[in-house]
Structures are given as structure tokens and as C-alpha cells.
Amino acid sequence: MTNKHNFFWIIIIGISLTSCGMFKKAPGGKVYNGKLDEMEGTRVYNEETGKYEEVKVVQEKLDTVSWTQVPDTQHPPITDEMNAGSNSEIEETSETSVLVDELTDLETEKKATYKVAVILPFLSQNFNESADKISEFSEWGLQFYSGLKMGLETLKGTGGSELNLEVSVHDSKGEYSAVSTLTSNPDLINADVIIGAYKKANVKLLADFAKANDKTFISPHSASANISSENPNYIQVSPTLETHCKEMYRHARRTFSPEQIVLVANQDTKERNRFRYFNEENQKMLGDEFTPKLKELLIPADFTQIHEDSIKPYLDPFKTTAFLVPSFSNETFVNNFLRMLNIAKDAQPVRVYGLPQWMDYERIEFDYFENLDVHITNVASYDLDSYNVKTFRNNFYSKYGDIPSEEAFLGYDLMVYAGRALEKFGTKFQGYSDLVEAPYLQHRFDFQPNINGKLDDASGAKPSINQFENKQVYLLNFKNYRFQKAN
């Protein structure tokens, strides 16, 4: 299945993806579920516990293999014409790019055809031909893959493009052994770029494979800060917890002085250790390492030991107080804090900053989010009203009979980015994300090197790059009873 003119692609997957019933509907179009919690998607990885829940695996034999290609005429792709100005001329210079050239031995190569291997948790061993729906545990991979396919259509439909791609898609089955076997597959051995997987162990396996075999590896999901070391071939799409916290603080400082900011955590957990991210950023912004630490509000694990009057001393009667809460794993804690703050503040203005998982909390009253001017960090912009997004949603629904989740948008945006980056910079495009123009829908990519060592080391030792991490984090504001991109 090869187009010999301007675009090559091969789709290999253990189940057909053209059925209108391929997705099980979920509230709000989301497909997150407890079985895939280890695969936290555009969520923050818990680098303190290092734990994920295991994916449920049903040992069944795969019966069929289906090869599919969607004709261009059936569903017109989203193209640059929908995003005026996306092809503007840009200067091909970048401080990051120069830094990358100095610190790595990566050598890019321009090719007539680039090979891309995609590894996702379709869990095809769960597939049953007699069932009327696909396993819910496969939804993350299916949504991401479906968005990625539409990204391929956009790349293919771009007029004047010389990009040729050969794409293979593989099922990780959510199993380490399956991914380990894939590292001997010719598709991975010959790949220029690898995209996947989901579980941390599988991501680490592929990162090590990419390092040993000089392959560019893009991880769309894991947000761990310690997957790999001295590996400039590893590109991490999901920002780390540290990046979320520091962007949260930078956004708060655009409006508030340090004196108006209060850090909040449960005193009996490790969450208070995250305060260092905010204090480090404060010191950096003020240019003084001796800057006093920000105010802290530590909440007892037993909420009966604290009263809303305990919060009132932290409130400024004349100015807005911003509470930064780097908590994501304890919904009960967040709910109780918001409830007490909602009472304590009375008519005084406040703002609360939190993390992406808050969007999926089920027990918190929306009134708390609204009354407390809640802002959360997120890897996606949540701009659902643009023309491009509406067009994508309509095309996606026409193809698959369901609305796209965040994973579908990520699959689309990442595939479009990777294709444009390959076309412009060749096999090693790390460090050039600021020079890649594309009609993105929900994401922007700002891949920066995580440096191991100091650039100005007096000993003359040359620092190394552990990985490239996406530093693009959006702030969403809960306003008019829905999350939307903050100013």
C-alpha cells in the first residue's frame, strides 16, 4: 500500500479502525479510565512514587490482521489554508539549536523517504470478533492513533510538500515483553523516528533502544524526569511536574507579587517538597539566591484539626491572594481545601492554581472552581472554538462516530509536527521546535534540552543533554463553568 508520488505510508494493526462503533463514549468525550491510569496521557507523572497501575491484559490470540488506507476524497484533510500565516518565512537561527550542536554529536540526514515506527497500546489480544465493541482498555491508543492518521492526511494533502513518509504501526499490547520483541522488528531497526509507547517501562525500553541505535524517539505520554540519561535522541512531549510547577508560578507572577502568593500542601505528604520548584523560580526571577522563601500553608492530614479561620491570616484584605496547590493524587485533600477556602475568603478576592488532574475530579463542586478563580496547568490549550478545531471534530466524528478526546488532538498535532520537522531538518530535528511551523490544533511544542552539568563549569568539563523536554505549558481558567485558555 504505497503511494509512489509524494507520500508513503503503511498501516499495520491487529484490528480494523474504520467502524463507527470503535469507541466507547465517555463523559465529555474523554477516554481516561482507571485501567489506564499508568498511562497518564497529557497528565503529570508522579515522580515521587514512581508507580503506575497495571494495564489489564486478557490473553487471547489475535485472529485477523487488517490493512486499511483512507482515500483522500472521502474526508478532506485539514490543510494550511485553514490556518492563515502558518507558512510565513522564518529565520533559521536558534540559540537552542546552536547549543544542541555544541553539546551533542547528533548528525542529521536529509532523505527522500523517512521511516516512522509507531508503537501504541491497542491491546489487540483483547479483541473479540463476535463482540459489538472494542475493549475500553484500548481507547487511549485508538484515539491517539486516529488523530495521528488524520495528521498524516494533512501532511499528505499539503500542496507543494516533498515529504515522503513510510509509517508502520505496532501494538505494544501493554506488555514489556511485546515491546522487547518489537525492538528486533525490521520496522524499528530501520526507522528514522519512533513514536510511543505508553507505560513507563516500555518508554524506557524504547529510549534505551533509541540511544543505542541512534534513533530519534518521541514519547507522547510519559512525564517522568528520569526515563533516560545522556540521551539527546529522547524527546519527551509531556512536561515534567517541575515544568508544570514553574510555569504555574511564572503565570502567577504576571499578576501577583511574591508577597501575595501562598504555597499549599498536605503537611504529612511529600507534596511540600515540591515547594522548592516555586522557590527556585522565584529566586531566578529576582536574581537573588538569598531571596526569602514564599509563604507556606501546611494542611494537616486530618481536616478536623483545621478550621477555615486558620486560612484567614493568609488572606490580604486589600489585595488578591494566590494559592498555589501542587497536588494531583488526592482529590479529597484538594476538595476539602477548596471548601474551606471558599468559606474563609468571604468577599475577599482569591485565585487558586492547580494541576491538570483537577479537570477529571468527580466530587468537587463546580462552584468552588468558579468562586475561587481556579487556574490549572495543561499541555493542551483547550481552545475548542477555533475553526480548525471544529473542522477536525466534524471530520473525526464523520470517520469514527465519536468526538475526539485530548489524545486524538495530541496524535494529530504530534504527527504534523514530526512530519514538518523531518521535512525541514532531517532525521535529527531536536532543538529546532521553534522553527517548525504547522497548523496545530491544541498543542505547541517547545522542546528544550535538559542539561546535565553546567555550561560554565570552571573545570572545562563539557555538559551533556539527558533528553529533550517539551516546555510548553498552558494555563486554563475555569470561567463560566468551563475550562478555557487563560489570558
N, C-alpha and C positions, 0 to 999 in steps of 0.2 A: 504494500500500500504506500506508494511513493509518488509524490508529485514531482515530475522531473523539471519543472520550470523554475519556480522560485521558492519552494518551501518543501522540506522533507519532514515527515513525522510518522512515527509508528506508535500505535496504542496497543499495549499488551496488558490484559486484565482478565481476571478469572470470572467476571460476571458482566452481563450487558448493562450499560448505563443509560439506555435510551428509553426506558419505561417511565411513564408518567408517575408511577407509584413507587419510584426508587427511594423516596424519602418519607420517613415518618414525621408528621407535623409536630412541632413543639411550640410552646407559648412564645409569641413574639418573633417566631422564625428562628429561634436559637436551637442548637442541637447539642448543647452541653448536657452531659448527664453524669451521674455518679460513677458509671463504669469507665468513663474516660477521664476521670479527674487527674490521673497521672499525666495525661496529655492535656495540659492546661491551655493550649491554644494561644491567643494574644494575651494570656494571663501571666501573672508573675510567679515564677518558680520559687518554692520555699527553700532557699539555700541554707537555712539553719537546720532543718530536719533532714533534708536530702531525701525525702521519702515521697513516693507516689503510690496510688492504689493500683493493683494489678488489673490488667485487662482480662475480662472473662474470655476464655478460649474454649470452643467446643470442637473436639477432634472429629471432623468429618472430612471425607475425601472429596476433593473437587471433581465435579463431574464434567464440566464443559469449559471451553475457552472460547471467548467471543472476540472478534476483531471488528472494530467499528470505526467509521470515519464519517463525520457530519458534513454534508455538502454545503458550500458557501451560500448557495442561493436560498436554502431553506430558512436560515436565520442570519440575516445580515450582521456582520460584526460591528462592534463599536470601533471607530477609527479616529484618527487625529482631527478630522473635520469637526468632530463633536467637542473638541477642546481647543478653541482658537488660541493661537500663540504658542502651542506646545512645541513647534518646530523652530522657534526663534534661534538665531545664531548666538553661540556662546563661545567664550574664550576657553581654550583647552589648557588652562593652567589651574593648578590647585595646590595649596600648601600641603594638604593631606597627601596628595599624590606624590609630591616631591619627598615627603617624609617616608612614604612607603618604599619608594625607590632606594632610599638611603639605608633602610633598615632590613630589607628583605632581599633575597636572591631570586625572587619570582621573575620569570621571563614570559611575557605574553606572546601569543602566537595568533595571527590572523589566519582563518581557514575559510575554504569555500563552503564547508558544511561543518556545523558544530553538533556534537552528540551530547544529549542531555538524558540522564537517567533519573527517574522519579520513583521514590520508594514511600508508599503510604500504607496505613493500617486499614486495608479493606476487609480484613478478616474473612477471606473467601472460604475458609474452612467451615464457616457457619452457614454458608449458602445452601438453601434447600429449594430445588426447582419447584416442588409442589406447594411451597409457601406463597402467599399472596403479597408478601412484602419482604424487603431485605432487612437483615438484623439491624436493630437500632445501634448496636455497638460499632457498626461500620460507618456511621453517619459523618463523623469528622472527616475521615479520609474521602468519602464520596463528595461531600460539599467542597472540600479543598480541590479535589481533582476536577470537579465540574467547572469551578471557577477558572482553574488552570487551563482547561480545554478552551474556554471562551477567550482566555488571554492569547492562546495560540492562534485562534481565529482572527483576533485583532492584529497580531503580528503578520499573519499571512495576508490580511486584507489591506495592509498599509501600502499605498501606492509608492512605487519607486524604491522599495526596500530590496536590498540584495541579500537579505538574511536567509540562510538555508539551515533548517534545524531537523535533526533526526532524534525523535523523542521516544524513549522506552519507559513504560510504566509497570511497576512491580508491586506485589503485595508483600508487606512485611509480616503479615499475619499477627502482628503484635507480639512476635516472638524473637528473642535474641538469636536462636538457632537458625531461623529462617533468614534473617538479615546476614548472619555469618556466612550462610551458604551463598547468598547473593554476591558476596564480595569475590567469589570465584566465577561469577557470570561474566561473559564477554561484554555485555552491555555496560557493566560498571568498570571493567578493566579498560575498556576503550573510551569511556566517557570523558568529555571535557568538563562537564558540570554535573554534579549530583545534587538532587533536591530531596530532602526527607531527613529523618523519619519522624516518629512521634515520641516514643518512650526514651527516657534519658540514657539507658544502657545502649539502646540501638543508635542513638545520636552519637554517643561516644565512640562506638564501634566504627561508624562511618567517618567520624572526624579523624580517627587514627588511620583508617584506610586512606583517606584523602591526603593526610600528611605523608604517609609512607610512599604513596604513588603519585604525588604531585598533582592531585585533582582539586579543582575548586568545589568546595562543598558548602551548600546553603541549607541551614537548619531553620525551617519556618516556625518551629514551635517552642523548643526548649529555651528557657530563660535563665538557665544555670550559669553561674560565673566561673565554674571550674570544670567544664567539659574537657577542655584540651589546653595544652600549654605549648608555647613557641610554635604555633601553627597558623601562619598567615593564610593558609588555604581554607581556614574555617570561618564562615560568615554566619553570624547569628542574627536572625531577624527580630526575635522577641527581646526587647531591652531587659536588662537585669533589674533586680529590685533596687539596687543602688541608683541606677539611672532614673527609675521612676521617682524615687525619693528626692533626688537632686533637682529634677525638673519641677516637681511639686513645689519645692522651696523657691526656685527661681520665679515661678509664676506668682507665688505669694508675695515675693519681694517687689514685684512690679506695682503693687498696690499698698503694701504694708511695710512699716519699719520693723526692724528686729524686735523692738520693744512691744509690738502688737502681736507677736507670734508666740504661740504656746504649743509645745510638743506633748502629745498624749499617748500613753501606753499602759498596759496592764503591768503592775509592778512585780507580779510573780511570774512573768514570762521573759523570754529573750527579746521581746519586741523593743524594749527600751534600748537594747544595743544598737538598734537602727537609728537612734538619735544622732549617732556620730556622722551619718551621711549629711544630715541637715547642718550640723555644726561645722563640718569640713567645708561645705558650700558657703556658709556664712563667712567663715574666715577667708576663703578665696575671694569672695565678692568685696570684702572690706580690705583685703590685702594686709591683714594683721593676724598672725598666728596666735597672738595673745588676747584675741577678742573674747569677751566673756561668753559663756555658753548660753544658749537660748533657754527660756523658761520651760520647766517641765511640770506636767501634771500626771502623777502616777496613780492609777486607779487600783484599789485592792481587788483581788480575785473574787472576794465575797462582797457583792454590791450592797449587802445590808450594813456594811461598815462605812459606807459613804453616803452623804446626803447632797442634794443639789446645792445646799448652802456652801459646801466645800468647793464648789466651782466658782461661786460668785467673786471671790477675791481675785480671780484671774481675768475678770471682765473689766474693761475700761469703760467708765460711764460716759466718756465723751468721744471715743473712737471705736471703730470696728475691731474686734478681736478675731484673729485667725487661728484655728486649732488644726494642727497637722497630725493625723492619726495613721501611722504606717502599719495598720493591722488589716489582715485579709483572711486569716484562717479561723477566726472566732466571731461568728455572726452575733452570738449572744452578747459578747462584750461590746461590739460596735452598737448594737441596738440599745443596750442599757445606757451607754454613754450619751447617745443622741437623745434619748428620752429625758435624761437628767438635764442635759444642756438646754433642751427645749423649754424646760420649766425654769431653770435658773436664769436664763437670759432675759426673761420678761420682755420688755420692749427694746432692749439693747441690741444693736446690730452685731451679728457674728457671721463668720464663714468657716466651714469645715472642709478640710481636704482629706481625701481617702484614696483607695487603690481600686483597680478595675473589678475585682471580685464583688464589690458592693453592688454592681449592676445586677448580679444574679441572686442577691439575698432575697429571701422569700417572706421573712417575718417582719421586716422593718416597715413601718408606716410611711407612705409617700409624703405625708405631711411633714415628717421630720426632714426629709430631703429638701422639701420646698422651703420650709421655715428657716432652715439653718444654712441656706445658700450653699448646698453641698457641691463641691468640685471633686472630680476624680481624674486620675491619670488613665490614659488608654493608648494603645498602639494604633488604633483606628480613629479617624476624625469624627465618625458618626454623622457625617453630612449626608442625610438621606433625601434632601430636597433638590439636589442638583440635577440638571438634565441628563448627564452621563449616568448617574446612579439610577435614575428612574428608567432609563433605557435598558440598562443592564438587568435591573429587576424584572422588567417585562420580558426581555429575551430569555432570561433564566427560567422564568415561570412557563414560558411557551415551550421550552425544551424539556423541563423536568417536572412540571406540575407542582412546584413548591417555591416559596420565596427563598432567596439566598440568605445564608447565615453569614456571620463575620468571616468564617473560614473560606467561604466561596469568594468573598471580596479579596481576601488575602491571597488565595490561589491565583486569582486574576491579576492583581497588582504585581505579585512577585514574578509571575511568568512574563509579563510585559516588561518589567524591569530587567530581568535576566536576559531576555532576547535583545533588548536595545543595548544593554551593556556589552554583550558578546559582539554585536554588530559594530559597535563603535570602538571598543578597546581590546577585543580578542579574548583569549581564554583566561587571562588574569586581569580582571577589571576591579579588583579590590582597591578601595581607596579613591575611586573615581565616581562615587554615587552622586556627588553634587553636580556632575557634568552629564548625567543621564536624564534626558527629557522624555517624558512619556505621559499618556493620558490616564494617569492613575485615578482610581475611584475613591478609595478610603485611606490609603497609606502613602506616606512619603518615606524614602529610605536615605538615611544619613549614616552610612557605615564608617565608623571611626576605629582606628587601631587601638587596642588595649595594650599599652606599653608595659613591658616587663623590664624594670630598671629605670635609670634617669638619663635624660638626653644630655645633661650637663655633668655627668659623672666625672669627678676630678681625676679618677684613675685612668680615664680614657676608655673604659670598658664600653663596648657597643651594646645598647639595649636591644631587646628583641620584641617581636609582636606575638602576643599569645593568641589573639584572634581578632576578627573584626566584628564589632557590635553595632547594631542599629541604635542610634541615639535619639531618633525621632520619637518624641512622646507628646501626645495631645492632652489638653485639659478639657474635660467635658463638664458642663454645668447642668444641674437639674433645675430646669426652669419651665414653668407652665406644665408641670407634671410629666416632663420627659427629659431625657438626657440629650444635650446638643452641644456642639462645639462652643467652647468658651471664647470670649474675646481675648 
